[in-house]
Amino acid sequence: MRAGACRFFSKGLKKELTADDAVTIQAAEYWFLGRFVDETGKVMWGNTSAEPVKLVRRQGTGKPE
């Protein structure tokens, strides 16, 4: 999906928010950056860091650590 394509209006905040997500999936790792930003780029929900969150699959369980 192109950047800025996923938008919605927040009734609570009374402003339009844009999804700013990134996902990287590898055999033993899953990296995720998920947040919603306002028109100025301020993070209104989610990870304020530019660094994605890393989940590591536990060997043999199929579940992230």
N, C-alpha and C positions, 0 to 999 in steps of 0.2 A: 504494500500500500504506500502511496506517496506521502511524504511528510505533510502534516496538517490536514489530511483528508478526513480524519475521525474527529468530529466536533459535536458538542451538545450544549444545550443551555441549562445551567444550574439554577433552579428556582430559589434554592437556599442562598446562593451567593449573588443571584441576580446578574449573572454574566455568562458569556459563552466561554467554554473551556475546550482546549485542544489536547488530544492524547499525544504524548511524546514517549513512545515505547520502542524498545529494542530487545531482541531475543537472539541468543546464540546457543545452538544445541550441538553438543559433541557427544561422543560415545559415553564418556564418564562425567560430563559436566553440562550444566545448564546455567546460562548467564541471562539475567533479566533486569531490565531497567523499565520501570513503569511509573508514569506520573501524568497528571493533567496540569496544564499551564494556562494562565489567562492571556489576554491579548498583549501584555507587556513581557511575557515569558516567565512571570513569577510562578513558582510551583505552588499550586493550590491543594494538591493531594498527591501523595506518593513520595518517592525517593528524591530528596533535594540534591543529592550528590550526582555528579556526572558519571560516577563509577557504577557499573552494573552490579547487582547482587549475584554471588556465585553459590549455586547449590551443587553438591558433589554426591553422586550416586554411591551408596554403600554396596560393596560387592556382594552379590548373591541375594539381595533383598528386593531390588527393584525400587527401593524407596530412597528419597534424598536424605542426606545427613542433616 
